[in-house]
Amino acid sequence: MKKTNIDFLIKMTKSYLDGDIDSITYSLDFPYEVEMRYEEILKEDRVLGEIIYECLLEDGVDLYYDLTEEEFKEGILKEYNYVNGIYNEEVHII
């Protein structure tokens, strides 16, 4: 099965990290996109969908107002590397 919605969220996060999307836009749009796509994401890959929700949303974007711009970007990068590693089967979860 294609992972269209998961691909979208990973690419959106990469675009933020590459500077193509500013932090305010990302912090507002990412949670919206997760909410709108969540049921489809779970159909594509339940485990990865839950990891995206936990890592990129709860441990990432939800902290936007509590962190400096630099801390926020560093946190998203850390979470992105973990999620992307799982997505590309470079990181294995137990």
C-alpha positions in Angstrom: 0.0 0.0 0.0 1.2 3.5 -0.8 2.0 5.8 2.1 0.7 9.0 0.5 -0.3 10.7 3.7 2.8 9.6 5.6 4.9 10.8 2.7 3.2 14.2 2.8 3.9 14.7 6.5 7.5 13.6 6.2 8.0 15.9 3.2 6.3 18.8 5.0 8.7 18.4 7.9 11.7 18.2 5.6 10.5 21.4 3.9 10.4 23.1 7.3 13.9 21.9 8.2 15.2 23.0 4.8 13.8 26.5 5.3 11.1 26.3 2.7 8.3 26.6 5.3 8.6 29.1 8.2 8.2 27.9 11.8 4.9 29.6 12.4 3.3 28.1 9.3 4.7 24.7 10.1 3.5 24.8 13.7 0.0 25.7 12.6 -0.3 23.6 9.5 1.3 20.4 10.6 -1.2 19.6 13.4 -4.1 20.4 11.1 -2.7 18.1 8.4 -2.2 15.3 11.0 -5.8 15.7 12.2 -7.3 15.7 8.7 -5.2 12.7 7.5 -4.9 10.6 10.7 -7.4 7.9 9.9 -5.8 7.4 6.5 -2.3 7.4 8.0 -3.3 4.6 10.4 -4.6 2.6 7.5 -1.3 3.1 5.6 0.9 2.1 8.6 -0.6 2.1 12.1 2.7 1.9 14.0 4.4 4.6 11.9 1.3 6.8 12.2 1.3 6.6 16.0 5.1 7.3 16.0 4.5 10.4 13.8 1.8 11.5 16.1 3.8 11.0 19.3 7.2 12.2 18.0 6.5 15.0 15.5 3.3 16.3 17.0 3.3 15.7 20.8 7.1 15.8 21.3 7.7 18.3 18.5 5.2 20.8 17.2 3.1 20.9 20.4 6.2 22.4 22.1 6.4 25.4 19.7 5.4 28.0 22.3 7.6 26.7 25.0 10.9 26.8 23.1 13.1 29.3 21.3 13.1 29.2 17.6 16.4 27.4 17.6 15.4 24.9 20.3 12.2 24.1 18.3 14.1 23.5 15.1 16.6 21.3 16.8 13.8 19.3 18.5 12.0 18.8 15.2 15.2 17.7 13.5 15.8 15.1 16.2 12.3 13.8 15.9 12.4 13.9 12.1 15.6 11.9 12.0 14.1 9.2 14.2 10.8 9.0 12.3 12.5 9.2 8.9 14.9 6.4 10.0 12.0 4.2 10.9 10.3 5.1 7.6 13.4 4.2 5.6 13.9 1.1 7.7 17.3 2.4 9.0 16.1 2.4 12.6 14.3 -0.6 14.0 11.8 -0.3 16.8 11.3 -3.2 19.2 
